[in-house]
Amino acid sequence: MTFLSLGRTFILQKHKLVIIGMGNVGSAVLVQAVAQELAAEIVCVDINEKKAHGEALDMTHATPALCSPTVSVRSGGFEECKDADIIICAGGPSILPDEKLDRLILAKRNIKVITDIMTEVTTYTKDAIFIMITNPLDITTYLAASKFDYAPGKLFGTGTTLETLRLKRIIANHYNVNAKDVQGFMLGEHGNSAFPAWSTISIGGVPFNELDKYYNPPMPFDKAASADLVVKTAYDVLLSKGWTNTGIAMGACYLAKSVLFNSRCITPVSLPLNGEYGLNDVALSLPSIIGENGVEQRLAINLPDSELTDLHKSADSIKTVLKANNLIN
């Protein structure tokens, strides 16, 4: 099928999406993927085949209400990856409400899970764009991207995309503007050492340090409290409902949409670093252009010394866990 827009001809492709792991996060990804009509063919994969079958069957009966009936949802095995355009991985356990509130505690158990998943996936493909959700995100992303001969940029983690969306919401609420008009990033670890890059924040072309002057908020903006709130929000959700899934599912589908439609969004995602800011042997989030080939470009933007210090602290936190699990020396 072809159509014209602004003098350009586009080919509407029938994309295939595979979702690995059909727990709370994977099922939320499925809902968003169907609602947004990301792909004509969606396959649910889980070690518990009955769970995958049930999620797919349940969604099949909902598709007439959510989207075009041309969207097909079914369950299957890892062999479905062989012709997938994009894979979203949410396999592995998450933090439980009674556990320590730090995603890094999941490293040991989910390193095993992701090793098993990647061994299966790479039997069938190293070409599909692979978006990692499984926590600890930067650990699992480093493992999958560096140990399984996946093409650079084609495998990346959702990173601090969700933290960035949360930061934008907090800033937008304070200054009473649309969150879409807030520019800027949370960087570093998808976890407790994530930090706001205040030097990147602006609204309507007004830099962060002048926002109070132009937007007349009822009180000055509290940077420290807002930075803490971004990180703590995930745990507030976890402790309140027992898990987190909606926000990260929407973030993952936002990235998938940018890949499938080559929209080249700019958002911070996790990928192994190759000397940026003097850092190697670690994956963390930097602003990146996301297009049809995955991470098309990483933007190692100029950061002030204070934010460089925060970035290196975040890298050190991740490296400590990588070393403890023999993923780096």
C-alpha positions in Angstrom: 0.0 0.0 0.0 1.3 3.5 -0.9 0.2 7.0 -0.1 1.3 10.5 -0.8 2.1 13.3 1.8 3.6 16.6 0.9 4.8 15.4 -2.4 6.6 12.3 -1.0 5.6 8.7 -1.5 5.5 6.4 1.5 5.1 2.6 1.6 3.0 1.3 4.4 4.8 -1.8 5.7 3.3 -4.6 7.6 5.7 -4.7 10.6 6.1 -7.5 13.0 6.7 -7.0 16.7 7.7 -9.6 19.2 7.2 -9.0 22.9 9.3 -11.2 25.2 8.1 -11.6 28.8 4.3 -11.3 29.4 4.3 -10.2 33.0 2.8 -6.9 34.2 5.2 -4.9 32.0 4.9 -7.1 28.9 1.1 -7.2 29.0 1.1 -3.4 29.3 3.4 -3.1 26.3 1.0 -5.3 24.4 -2.0 -3.1 25.2 -0.1 0.0 24.1 1.3 -1.6 21.0 -2.2 -2.7 19.9 -3.8 0.6 20.8 -1.2 2.5 18.8 -1.3 0.0 15.9 2.5 -0.3 16.0 2.6 -3.5 14.0 0.2 -5.6 11.9 1.6 -8.7 13.5 2.3 -9.0 17.2 3.6 -12.1 18.9 3.7 -12.8 22.6 6.6 -14.9 24.0 7.0 -16.2 27.5 8.7 -19.1 29.3 5.2 -19.8 30.6 3.5 -20.6 27.3 0.0 -20.7 28.8 0.5 -17.1 30.0 1.6 -15.9 26.6 -1.4 -17.7 25.0 -3.8 -16.2 27.5 -2.5 -12.7 27.0 -2.6 -13.0 23.2 -6.1 -14.6 23.2 -7.4 -11.9 25.6 -6.1 -9.1 23.4 -7.4 -10.8 20.2 -10.9 -10.3 21.5 -10.2 -6.7 22.4 -8.6 -5.6 19.0 -11.9 -4.7 17.3 -12.5 -2.0 20.0 -8.9 -0.9 20.2 -7.7 -0.8 16.6 -8.0 -2.0 13.1 -9.0 -5.6 12.8 -6.0 -6.1 10.5 -3.7 -6.2 13.7 -3.0 -9.9 14.4 -2.0 -11.0 17.9 -0.9 -14.5 18.8 1.6 -16.3 21.0 4.6 -18.2 19.9 8.2 -19.2 20.6 11.6 -17.6 20.1 11.6 -18.8 16.5 9.1 -15.9 15.8 12.1 -13.5 16.2 13.6 -14.7 12.9 11.6 -12.2 10.8 10.7 -9.7 13.4 11.2 -6.0 12.7 11.4 -5.1 16.4 11.7 -7.0 19.7 10.7 -5.5 23.1 12.1 -7.5 26.0 10.4 -7.3 29.4 11.5 -10.8 30.6 12.6 -11.4 34.2 11.3 -10.6 37.7 10.9 -7.0 38.9 11.4 -5.5 42.4 8.8 -6.7 44.9 7.3 -4.1 47.3 9.1 -5.7 50.3 12.5 -5.7 48.7 15.2 -3.0 48.8 14.1 -0.1 46.6 17.0 -0.3 44.1 16.8 -1.9 40.7 20.4 -3.0 40.9 19.4 -5.8 43.4 17.9 -7.6 40.4 21.3 -8.0 38.7 22.1 -11.6 39.6 18.7 -13.1 38.8 18.1 -11.2 35.6 21.6 -11.6 34.2 20.7 -15.3 34.0 17.3 -14.5 32.4 18.8 -12.2 29.8 21.6 -14.6 29.0 19.0 -17.3 28.3 16.8 -14.9 26.3 19.7 -13.5 24.2 21.0 -17.0 23.5 17.6 -17.9 22.0 17.0 -14.6 20.2 20.4 -14.6 18.5 19.9 -18.1 17.2 17.3 -16.6 14.9 18.2 -13.0 14.4 20.8 -10.2 15.1 19.0 -7.9 12.7 15.8 -7.0 14.5 15.8 -3.8 16.5 15.9 -4.9 20.2 14.6 -2.7 22.9 15.4 -3.7 26.5 13.2 -3.0 29.4 14.4 -5.7 31.9 16.0 -4.3 35.1 18.6 -3.4 36.1 18.3 -1.8 32.7 21.9 -0.6 32.2 23.3 -4.0 33.4 21.0 -6.1 31.1 21.6 -3.7 28.2 25.4 -3.9 28.6 25.2 -7.7 28.7 23.0 -8.1 25.7 24.7 -5.4 23.6 28.3 -6.4 24.3 28.3 -10.2 24.7 26.1 -11.4 21.9 27.6 -9.8 18.7 24.6 -7.6 18.1 25.1 -4.8 15.6 26.0 -1.5 17.4 22.9 0.7 17.9 20.4 -2.0 17.1 20.1 -3.1 20.7 19.4 -0.5 23.3 17.6 0.0 26.6 14.7 2.3 27.3 17.2 4.1 29.7 16.1 7.3 31.3 13.4 8.0 28.7 10.8 7.4 31.5 12.6 9.5 34.0 12.8 12.3 31.4 9.1 12.2 30.9 8.6 12.3 34.6 10.9 15.3 35.0 9.1 17.1 32.2 5.8 16.6 33.9 7.1 17.9 37.2 8.5 21.0 35.5 5.4 21.6 33.4 3.2 21.4 36.5 5.3 23.9 38.3 5.3 26.4 35.5 1.7 25.7 34.3 2.7 24.8 30.7 2.2 21.8 28.4 4.8 19.1 29.2 5.5 18.7 25.5 7.0 22.2 25.5 9.5 21.3 28.2 12.9 20.4 26.7 15.7 18.6 28.5 16.9 15.2 29.9 17.5 13.0 32.8 20.8 11.2 32.2 22.9 8.4 33.6 21.5 5.2 35.2 17.9 4.1 34.9 17.8 3.9 38.6 18.8 5.7 41.8 21.8 7.6 40.4 19.9 9.1 37.5 20.2 12.9 37.5 18.6 15.9 35.8 20.9 17.7 33.3 19.6 21.1 34.3 21.8 22.7 31.6 19.6 21.1 29.0 16.3 22.2 30.4 14.3 25.0 28.7 10.7 26.0 28.0 9.8 27.9 24.8 13.5 28.8 24.3 13.9 30.1 27.9 16.8 28.4 29.7 16.2 26.8 33.0 17.9 29.5 35.1 15.5 32.1 33.7 12.2 30.2 33.9 11.0 31.8 37.1 11.5 35.2 35.5 9.4 34.5 32.5 6.8 32.1 33.7 6.0 33.6 37.2 5.4 30.5 39.2 3.8 30.8 42.7 7.2 29.8 44.3 10.8 29.2 43.2 11.5 25.8 41.6 13.2 23.3 44.0 15.8 21.5 42.0 16.9 19.0 44.7 13.3 18.1 45.7 12.3 17.6 42.0 15.4 15.5 41.2 14.5 13.2 44.2 10.9 13.1 43.2 11.7 11.8 39.7 13.7 8.9 41.1 11.2 8.2 43.9 8.1 8.2 41.7 8.8 4.7 40.4 9.0 3.4 44.0 5.9 5.3 45.0 4.0 3.6 42.1 5.5 0.2 43.1 4.6 0.5 46.8 1.1 1.8 45.9 0.0 -0.8 43.3 2.6 -3.6 43.6 4.4 -3.0 40.3 5.2 -0.4 37.7 4.2 -1.0 34.1 2.1 1.7 32.4 4.8 4.4 32.2 7.6 2.2 31.0 5.3 0.4 28.5 4.4 3.8 26.9 8.0 4.8 26.9 9.0 1.6 25.1 6.3 1.9 22.6 7.3 5.5 22.0 10.8 4.2 21.1 9.4 1.4 19.0 7.2 3.9 17.0 10.2 6.1 16.3 12.0 3.0 14.9 9.1 1.7 12.9 8.2 5.0 11.4 11.7 6.5 11.3 10.5 9.6 13.2 14.0 10.2 14.6 13.0 11.3 18.1 15.7 12.5 20.5 15.5 10.9 23.9 18.1 9.4 26.4 18.5 5.7 25.9 21.0 3.2 27.4 23.8 1.9 25.2 27.4 0.9 25.9 29.7 3.9 25.9 32.7 4.1 23.6 34.8 6.9 25.1 32.1 9.5 25.5 33.1 11.7 28.5 36.1 9.4 29.0 33.8 6.4 29.8 34.0 2.8 28.6 32.8 -0.6 29.8 29.5 0.7 30.9 26.0 1.3 29.5 24.0 4.4 30.6 21.7 7.0 29.0 22.7 9.9 26.8 20.5 11.8 24.4 20.2 9.8 21.2 18.5 10.0 17.8 16.2 7.0 17.4 15.3 6.0 13.9 14.8 3.0 11.6 18.3 1.6 12.4 17.9 2.0 16.2 20.2 4.4 17.8 21.2 6.5 14.7 23.4 8.9 16.7 24.5 9.5 20.3 24.7 13.1 21.3 27.6 13.6 23.8 26.5 17.2 24.5 28.6 19.7 26.5 27.9 19.3 30.2 29.0 21.6 33.0 31.5 20.1 35.5 28.8 19.4 38.1 26.8 17.3 35.7 29.9 15.5 34.4 30.6 14.6 38.0 27.0 13.2 38.4 27.5 11.3 35.1 30.7 9.7 36.3 29.1 8.8 39.7 26.3 7.1 37.9 28.7 5.2 35.7 30.7 4.1 38.8 27.4 2.8 40.4 26.7 0.7 37.3 30.3 -0.5 36.9 30.4 -1.7 40.5 27.5 -4.1 39.7 29.0 -5.1 36.3 32.3 -6.0 38.1 30.6 -7.9 40.9 28.9 -10.0 38.3 32.0 -10.6 36.2 30.7 -8.7 33.2 33.8 -6.4 33.1 37.2 -6.6 34.8 
